[in-house]
Structures are given as structure tokens and as C-alpha cells.
């Protein structure tokens, strides 16, 4: 059973800023974001690392996404994204 994946406004803004700042890596950033969406939708705990109190992160180079999971609503919310070369 899959999860819905949403990106918070802050995470979307961070992703956009990263995309604008790293011109040479735009394709890699876009590919990583798509891969993060697929992984989290399929199984958000499979490749997750627990960060702090109900926050997890997953890395797909060159990005690290931090997210929350709501099992009741089968929803994953990406709350932050960082450049991780």
C-alpha cells in the first residue's frame, strides 16, 4: 500500500533555492527529487534513518530530505531538503 508524498512550502523553497544555486547539477537535483518521491511513496521506512522524534531522513545524492510519516493518513510530508554533494 503506497503513501502520498507532500512537500511543505519550506521544503519546496529549499529545493528551488538549491536548484537555482547549483546550475551544473540541475538534472541530478531533479532526478534525486523524483527518486525521493518514489522511495517515500513506496515505503518511507525502508531506507530511512531516524533523526529526532518522529523525523526521518533519506539521502539520494545530491539531496537529503527530512520528513514526517503519518501512518493513519498514509502521508509522508517532506519538511526540509538540503544539498548533500
Secondary structure, DSSP 8 states (H G I E B T S, - for coil): ---EEEE-HHHHHHHHHHHHH-GGGHHHHHHHHHHHHHHHHHHTTTT-EE-STT-EEEEETTEEEEEEEETTTTEEEEEEEEE--
